[in-house]
Amino acid sequence: MRIFVSYTLRDNVLDRATLVALDSYLREFGDPYIDLLHNPGEDHQRHVLTMLRSASLVLAIVTPKYDRSEWVKLELALAHQHQIPIMSVDAPRGITGAALSALFVSEECTAGILTPSP
């Protein structure tokens, strides 16, 4: 499963360390794409959109300013347009990668949204 992680750093809730921890955890369920960690391309924006279109799931990490980001709005619109399921998780200020993972895994794994990769 290709997991596109949608987030914003504008409100300083998430940081690189939290995203690295989340990336490590999500690898149990598939192939995560986190722009800050996985975007080596020269055409940065095009690469993000290409990865989004190829995703099986969009994981929206909702922070206080998440919905104010124009990029987030575009990502969600494209996900809807391409009928890619969106799973959202509310991330409070100061959350760690492990705590962020625990927020959605406990409920969504049991609901069958995320299942460990073979």
C-alpha positions as CSV (number, residue, x, y, z in Angstrom):
1,M,0.0,0.0,0.0
2,R,1.3,3.4,-0.9
3,I,0.6,5.9,1.9
4,F,0.7,9.6,1.0
5,V,1.1,11.7,4.2
6,S,-0.5,15.1,4.0
7,Y,0.6,17.6,6.5
8,T,1.8,21.2,7.1
9,L,4.7,22.5,9.1
10,R,3.4,26.0,9.3
11,D,2.0,25.7,12.8
12,N,5.2,24.1,14.2
13,V,3.3,21.1,15.6
14,L,5.1,18.6,13.5
15,D,8.9,18.5,12.9
16,R,11.3,16.4,11.0
17,A,12.0,14.0,13.9
18,T,8.2,13.3,14.3
19,L,7.9,12.7,10.6
20,V,10.9,10.3,10.6
21,A,9.4,8.3,13.5
22,L,6.0,8.2,11.7
23,D,7.7,7.1,8.4
24,S,9.5,4.3,10.2
25,Y,6.2,3.1,11.8
26,L,4.2,3.4,8.6
27,R,6.7,1.1,6.8
28,E,5.0,-1.8,8.7
29,F,1.9,-1.1,6.6
30,G,3.3,-0.1,3.2
31,D,5.3,2.4,1.4
32,P,4.9,5.9,3.0
33,Y,5.6,9.1,1.1
34,I,6.4,12.1,3.2
35,D,7.4,15.1,1.1
36,L,10.0,16.5,3.6
37,L,11.8,13.1,3.7
38,H,11.2,11.6,0.2
39,N,11.3,14.4,-2.4
40,P,14.7,14.4,-4.2
41,G,13.4,15.7,-7.5
42,E,14.3,19.0,-9.2
43,D,10.6,19.7,-9.9
44,H,9.5,19.5,-6.3
45,Q,5.8,20.2,-6.8
46,R,5.4,17.9,-9.7
47,H,6.9,15.1,-7.7
48,V,4.5,15.6,-4.8
49,L,1.5,15.5,-7.2
50,T,2.9,12.4,-9.0
51,M,3.3,10.6,-5.6
52,L,-0.2,11.6,-4.5
53,R,-1.8,10.3,-7.7
54,S,-0.1,6.9,-7.2
55,A,-1.2,6.6,-3.5
56,S,-3.6,4.0,-2.2
57,L,-4.3,6.1,0.9
58,V,-3.9,9.7,2.0
59,L,-3.1,10.0,5.7
60,A,-4.0,13.6,6.7
61,I,-2.2,14.7,9.8
62,V,-4.5,17.5,11.0
63,T,-2.9,20.3,13.0
64,P,-4.3,23.7,13.8
65,K,-3.3,25.3,10.5
66,Y,-3.7,22.2,8.4
67,D,-6.7,23.5,6.5
68,R,-5.2,26.9,5.8
69,S,-2.5,25.5,3.6
70,E,-3.1,25.9,-0.1
71,W,-1.1,22.8,-0.8
72,V,-3.1,20.7,1.6
73,K,-6.3,21.9,-0.1
74,L,-4.9,20.8,-3.5
75,E,-3.8,17.5,-2.1
76,L,-7.2,16.8,-0.6
77,A,-9.0,17.9,-3.8
78,L,-6.8,15.6,-5.9
79,A,-7.4,12.7,-3.5
80,H,-11.1,13.2,-3.9
81,Q,-10.8,13.6,-7.7
82,H,-8.8,10.3,-7.9
83,Q,-11.1,8.6,-5.3
84,I,-8.1,7.9,-3.0
85,P,-9.4,7.2,0.5
86,I,-8.4,9.8,3.1
87,M,-7.8,8.9,6.8
88,S,-7.4,11.9,9.1
89,V,-5.7,12.1,12.5
90,D,-5.8,15.1,14.8
91,A,-2.3,15.9,16.0
92,P,-2.0,18.0,19.1
93,R,0.9,20.3,19.7
94,G,4.0,18.6,21.0
95,I,3.1,15.1,19.7
96,T,5.9,12.6,19.1
97,G,6.1,10.2,16.2
98,A,5.3,7.2,18.4
99,A,2.3,9.0,19.9
100,L,1.1,10.1,16.5
101,S,1.3,6.5,15.2
102,A,-0.7,5.3,18.2
103,L,-3.5,7.8,17.5
104,F,-4.6,6.1,14.3
105,V,-3.2,2.6,14.4
106,S,-5.2,1.4,17.3
107,E,-8.6,2.2,15.7
108,E,-7.9,2.0,12.0
109,C,-5.9,-1.3,12.1
110,T,-8.8,-3.0,13.7
111,A,-11.2,-1.4,11.1
112,G,-9.0,-2.9,8.3
113,I,-7.9,0.4,6.9
114,L,-4.3,-0.3,7.7
115,T,-3.1,-3.8,7.6
116,P,0.5,-4.9,8.1
117,S,2.4,-5.6,4.8
118,P,3.3,-9.2,4.1
